[in-house]
Amino acid sequence: DIAQGYTGDEGSTILIETNLVLTNATLIRINVYTPNKELKIWDAAVDPTNPKFIIYTVKTGDFKIPGTYYLQPEVNVGQFKGKGETARILIKQAFA
């Protein structure tokens, strides 16, 4: 299943699971490829309830246009510096 939302959404929480304990991570972000082929970088954080999850709160303007957004987590923790599995979110046009 693909997650869904609407253009203009804000305040929703995005959680992305990793296989790493991120407590001492020096970089936590989500690389976002938008439907209009732009690359955005969202600064994320460690989920305070589970250190294996990245958490991000959707901000104004994050979902401006409808289409599929590709989200790829990137972390630096210990000797590991790399990217995780890409997630998708389908953003639909809001009625108003």
N, C-alpha and C positions, 0 to 999 in steps of 0.2 A: 504494500500500500504506500501511496505517496501522501505526505502531509499537505494540507490545503489551507489557504487563507484568502484574504481579499485585499485589493489595492487600498492603501491608506491605513491598513492595520498598524497599530502600535501598542506596546505594553505587553504583548504576548511573550512567553518564555520559550526559548529554543534550548533543548537539552541534546547534547551529542555525546554518546558513550565512547570512551576509549578503553584500551586494555592496559592503561598505565595509571599509576597513582600520581596525580598531578600536583600534590601538595607543594613541592619545591620547584615547580615549573618556572622558567624564566621568560617564556613566551607562550601565550595562549591567544590564538586568534582563529577567525573563520574567514577563509578566502571564499568570496562569493562571485559567481559568474552569473550575470543577470540575463534576462531574455533579450536585451538589446546589445549583448556581447561586451558589456563593460565588466571589468574586474574591480570589485570593491573589497576592502578589508575591514572586518568588524572585530574590534578588540573585545575579547571574551574573558571569562573568569572561570575559576574552579567552582563547581557547585558545592556550596557549604554543607549539603547533606550527604554527598557522595563524591569523594575525591577522584573517582574515575570518570566523572562527567564534566564536560564543558557546558557553561550556562551563558546565555546571551538574552538580553531583553530587547525586543524589536523597538526601534526608534522611528520617529517621524521621518518619512522619506525613504526608509529601507525598501519598502514594497510600493514603488511608484507606478510601475507598469505591470499589466497582467502577463502571465507566461510562467515558464518553469525556471526556477532559481536553483543553482547547484551550489551546495555548501560543502566545503572541504576544510576540516579542522587541521590546524598546524600547531604543533607544540615543541618546545625545547624543555626536556626534563632529564637531568643526569647526563648520560652519554648519548641519549636519543635526541635527535633533531630531525623531525620529519612530519609527514602529512598522513592523515587517516582516510578512512573510506568516505567517499562523497555521498552526501544525502541530497534529496530533491524536495522542493516545496513548490506546489502548483498554486500560483496566485491568480485568482479570478477577479474580473472587473466588478467592483462594488456598484450597486444600483444608484447610490447617491453619494 
